[in-house]
Amino acid sequence: MSLSSHVQELKKKHHVLSEQVEDAQRAPGTNDLEISELKKQKLRLKEEIERLSVDA
C-alpha cells in the first residue's frame, strides 16, 4: 500500500468517526464516556494523517 492510499484510508476512517460522533451526540442515551472515546480515536487519526502528510 502506498503512502497516499494509506492516508486516504485514514481520512475515510476519520470521516466515519466524525459521523459516529455526530450520531452519538444526537442520541439521547449515549453516555459522555463513549463520545469522548470516539473523539480521542478521531484525534489520533487526525494526528497520524498530519504526521504522514508532512513526511510525504
DOFIFI-173619 format. One record per residue (C-alpha): x, y, z. Coordinates in steps of 0.02 Angstrom, whole numbers, plus 32768, in hexadecimal, padded with zeros to 4 digits. Layout:
% residues N
XYZ/...
END
This chain:
% residues 56
800080008000/804780A97FCF/805281388049/7FCC819C7FF0/7F50810C7FF0/7F7580EE80A8/7F5181A680CD/7EAF81998068/7E78810380D0/7E9D81628170/7E3781F58130/7DA58180810C/7DAF813A81BC/7DB781EC8201/7D1A821A81A1/7CBE818081E0/7CEF81AB8293/7CB1825E8278/7C0882198246/7C0681A482DB/7C2D82358351/7BA1829D8306/7B26820D8313/7B5A81E983C6/7B46829F83F8/7A9682A183AF/7A6281FE8403/7A18821E84AF/7A58817B84FC/7B10818C84CE/7B8281A88562/7C0B822A8563/7C9381A88579/7C66815584D4/7C6581FC8479/7D0B822A84C8/7D5A8187848F/7D1D81A283DC/7D65825183DE/7E0D820F841C/7E12818F8390/7DE882178314/7E7382878357/7EF381FA834E/7EC481DD8298/7ED182968272/7F7D82A082C1/7FB78207825F/7F75825181BC/7FD182F581DE/8071829A820D/806E8231816F/804282C78103/80D783298145/814D82968128/811382818075/
END
